[in-house]
């Protein structure tokens, strides 16, 4: 029960940080995406919240719509680390695939340019959606910016 309380507290804190301060004084940037993962015909929907600090370290969490955290991640020095993985996903192979996929995604997500490496590719659509494909394991990710991200990008373009 204690871990559930911690999980809910983390979700509340992350949500508050996302809503209250998208660009804080320490030059960190917060982003929130609706995430659709398609794994061999099964759809998994979630919300991906991430915060990038001035030293280019990105931390984030993936939470389903009910508030259950799937996993947390951290990206720094060109590599992602996946931790606090929910029980059904906490298998070495799944953690490795998630780590490699999120390393690829986070390496390219802020560039805005399409990229391809081995069996992974990332495509930026004019609508703002970001599609990433892991063809080897037939996993497809679609990151759709929330309306707050779109509002923030239009304010910074001014």
The 8 nearest C-alpha neighbors of each residue, nearest first, counted from 0:
[[1, 3, 2, 4, 5, 6, 7, 8],
 [0, 2, 4, 3, 5, 6, 7, 8],
 [1, 3, 5, 4, 0, 6, 7, 8],
 [4, 2, 6, 0, 5, 1, 7, 8],
 [5, 3, 7, 1, 6, 2, 8, 0],
 [6, 4, 2, 8, 3, 7, 9, 1],
 [5, 7, 3, 9, 4, 8, 2, 10],
 [6, 8, 10, 4, 9, 5, 11, 3],
 [7, 9, 5, 11, 6, 10, 4, 12],
 [10, 8, 12, 6, 11, 7, 13, 5],
 [9, 11, 7, 13, 8, 12, 14, 6],
 [12, 10, 8, 14, 9, 13, 15, 7],
 [11, 13, 9, 15, 14, 10, 8, 16],
 [12, 14, 16, 10, 15, 11, 9, 17],
 [15, 13, 17, 11, 16, 12, 10, 18],
 [14, 16, 12, 18, 17, 13, 19, 11],
 [17, 15, 13, 19, 14, 18, 20, 12],
 [16, 18, 14, 15, 21, 19, 20, 29],
 [19, 17, 15, 16, 20, 14, 21, 147],
 [20, 18, 16, 15, 17, 21, 14, 22],
 [19, 21, 22, 23, 16, 18, 17, 29],
 [20, 22, 29, 17, 28, 23, 19, 18],
 [23, 21, 28, 20, 27, 26, 29, 24],
 [22, 24, 25, 20, 26, 27, 21, 28],
 [23, 25, 26, 22, 27, 20, 28, 21],
 [24, 26, 23, 27, 53, 52, 22, 28],
 [27, 25, 24, 53, 23, 22, 28, 52],
 [28, 26, 52, 51, 53, 25, 23, 22],
 [27, 29, 22, 51, 50, 21, 52, 26],
 [30, 28, 50, 21, 49, 17, 51, 22],
 [31, 29, 49, 48, 148, 50, 28, 32],
 [30, 32, 48, 47, 145, 144, 49, 148],
 [33, 31, 144, 47, 143, 145, 142, 46],
 [32, 34, 46, 143, 142, 45, 47, 144],
 [35, 33, 142, 45, 46, 44, 141, 32],
 [34, 36, 44, 141, 140, 43, 37, 45],
 [37, 35, 140, 43, 139, 42, 38, 44],
 [36, 38, 42, 139, 41, 138, 40, 43],
 [37, 39, 138, 41, 40, 36, 137, 42],
 [40, 38, 41, 137, 37, 138, 136, 42],
 [39, 41, 38, 37, 42, 137, 138, 36],
 [42, 40, 38, 37, 39, 43, 36, 138],
 [41, 43, 37, 36, 38, 44, 40, 35],
 [44, 42, 36, 35, 37, 41, 45, 38],
 [45, 43, 35, 34, 36, 63, 42, 46],
 [46, 44, 63, 34, 62, 64, 33, 61],
 [45, 47, 33, 62, 34, 61, 32, 63],
 [46, 48, 61, 32, 31, 60, 34, 33],
 [49, 47, 31, 59, 60, 30, 46, 32],
 [50, 48, 59, 30, 58, 29, 31, 57],
 [49, 51, 29, 58, 57, 28, 59, 30],
 [52, 50, 57, 28, 27, 56, 55, 29],
 [53, 51, 27, 55, 54, 56, 57, 50],
 [52, 54, 27, 55, 26, 25, 51, 56],
 [53, 55, 52, 56, 51, 27, 75, 57],
 [56, 54, 53, 52, 51, 57, 75, 76],
 [57, 55, 75, 52, 51, 54, 74, 58],
 [58, 56, 51, 74, 50, 73, 55, 52],
 [59, 57, 73, 50, 49, 72, 74, 51],
 [60, 58, 49, 72, 48, 71, 50, 73],
 [59, 61, 71, 48, 47, 70, 72, 62],
 [60, 62, 47, 69, 70, 46, 68, 71],
 [63, 61, 68, 46, 45, 67, 69, 66],
 [62, 64, 45, 65, 66, 67, 46, 44],
 [63, 65, 66, 45, 62, 46, 67, 44],
 [66, 64, 63, 67, 62, 68, 45, 46],
 [67, 65, 64, 63, 62, 68, 10, 7],
 [68, 66, 62, 63, 65, 69, 64, 6],
 [67, 69, 62, 70, 61, 66, 63, 6],
 [68, 70, 85, 62, 61, 84, 67, 63],
 [71, 69, 84, 83, 61, 68, 60, 82],
 [72, 70, 60, 82, 59, 83, 81, 61],
 [73, 71, 81, 59, 80, 58, 82, 60],
 [72, 74, 58, 80, 79, 57, 59, 75],
 [75, 73, 79, 57, 78, 56, 58, 80],
 [74, 76, 56, 77, 78, 57, 79, 73],
 [75, 77, 78, 74, 56, 55, 79, 106],
 [76, 78, 75, 106, 74, 79, 102, 105],
 [79, 77, 102, 74, 75, 76, 80, 106],
 [78, 80, 74, 102, 73, 98, 101, 81],
 [79, 81, 73, 72, 98, 74, 82, 78],
 [80, 82, 72, 98, 71, 79, 94, 73],
 [81, 83, 84, 71, 72, 70, 80, 94],
 [84, 82, 70, 71, 85, 81, 69, 72],
 [83, 85, 70, 82, 89, 69, 88, 86],
 [84, 86, 69, 88, 87, 89, 70, 83],
 [85, 87, 89, 88, 84, 90, 69, 83],
 [88, 86, 89, 85, 90, 84, 69, 93],
 [89, 87, 86, 85, 90, 93, 84, 94],
 [90, 88, 86, 84, 87, 85, 94, 91],
 [89, 91, 93, 92, 88, 94, 87, 86],
 [92, 90, 94, 93, 95, 89, 96, 88],
 [91, 93, 95, 94, 90, 96, 89, 97],
 [92, 94, 96, 90, 95, 91, 97, 88],
 [95, 93, 97, 91, 92, 96, 98, 90],
 [96, 94, 98, 92, 93, 97, 91, 99],
 [95, 97, 93, 99, 98, 94, 100, 92],
 [98, 96, 100, 94, 95, 99, 101, 93],
 [99, 97, 95, 101, 96, 100, 81, 79],
 [98, 100, 102, 96, 97, 101, 95, 103],
 [101, 99, 97, 103, 102, 98, 96, 104],
 [100, 102, 104, 103, 98, 99, 105, 97],
 [103, 101, 79, 99, 78, 105, 100, 104],
 [102, 104, 100, 106, 101, 105, 99, 107],
 [105, 103, 101, 106, 107, 102, 108, 100],
 [106, 104, 108, 107, 102, 103, 101, 74],
 [105, 107, 103, 104, 102, 108, 77, 109],
 [106, 108, 105, 110, 104, 109, 103, 111],
 [109, 107, 105, 104, 110, 111, 106, 129],
 [108, 110, 111, 107, 105, 106, 112, 104],
 [111, 109, 107, 112, 108, 106, 113, 105],
 [110, 112, 109, 108, 123, 113, 107, 122],
 [113, 111, 110, 114, 123, 107, 122, 108],
 [112, 114, 122, 121, 123, 111, 115, 120],
 [115, 113, 121, 120, 112, 116, 122, 107],
 [114, 116, 120, 119, 121, 117, 113, 118],
 [117, 115, 119, 118, 120, 114, 103, 121],
 [116, 118, 119, 115, 120, 135, 134, 133],
 [119, 117, 134, 135, 133, 116, 120, 115],
 [120, 118, 133, 116, 132, 117, 115, 134],
 [119, 121, 115, 132, 131, 114, 116, 122],
 [120, 122, 131, 114, 113, 130, 115, 132],
 [123, 121, 113, 130, 129, 124, 131, 120],
 [124, 122, 129, 113, 128, 111, 130, 112],
 [123, 125, 128, 126, 127, 129, 122, 130],
 [126, 124, 127, 123, 128, 129, 122, 111],
 [127, 125, 124, 128, 123, 143, 129, 144],
 [128, 126, 125, 124, 129, 144, 123, 143],
 [129, 127, 143, 124, 126, 142, 123, 130],
 [128, 130, 123, 142, 141, 122, 124, 127],
 [131, 129, 141, 122, 121, 140, 142, 123],
 [130, 132, 121, 140, 120, 139, 122, 141],
 [133, 131, 139, 120, 119, 134, 138, 140],
 [132, 134, 119, 138, 135, 137, 136, 118],
 [135, 133, 137, 118, 136, 132, 119, 138],
 [134, 136, 133, 137, 118, 119, 138, 132],
 [135, 137, 134, 138, 133, 38, 39, 96],
 [138, 136, 134, 133, 135, 39, 38, 139],
 [139, 137, 38, 133, 136, 37, 132, 134],
 [138, 140, 132, 37, 36, 131, 133, 137],
 [141, 139, 36, 131, 35, 130, 132, 37],
 [140, 142, 130, 35, 129, 34, 143, 131],
 [143, 141, 34, 129, 32, 128, 33, 130],
 [142, 144, 128, 33, 32, 141, 145, 34],
 [145, 143, 32, 148, 31, 33, 142, 146],
 [144, 146, 147, 32, 148, 31, 143, 33],
 [145, 147, 149, 148, 150, 144, 151, 31],
 [146, 148, 150, 145, 149, 151, 144, 31],
 [149, 147, 151, 150, 145, 146, 144, 30],
 [148, 150, 146, 152, 147, 151, 153, 144],
 [149, 151, 147, 153, 148, 152, 146, 154],
 [152, 150, 148, 154, 149, 153, 147, 155],
 [151, 153, 155, 149, 154, 150, 148, 156],
 [152, 154, 156, 150, 151, 155, 149, 157],
 [155, 153, 151, 152, 156, 157, 150, 149],
 [154, 156, 152, 157, 153, 151, 150, 149],
 [157, 155, 153, 154, 152, 151, 150, 149],
 [156, 155, 154, 153, 152, 151, 150, 149]]
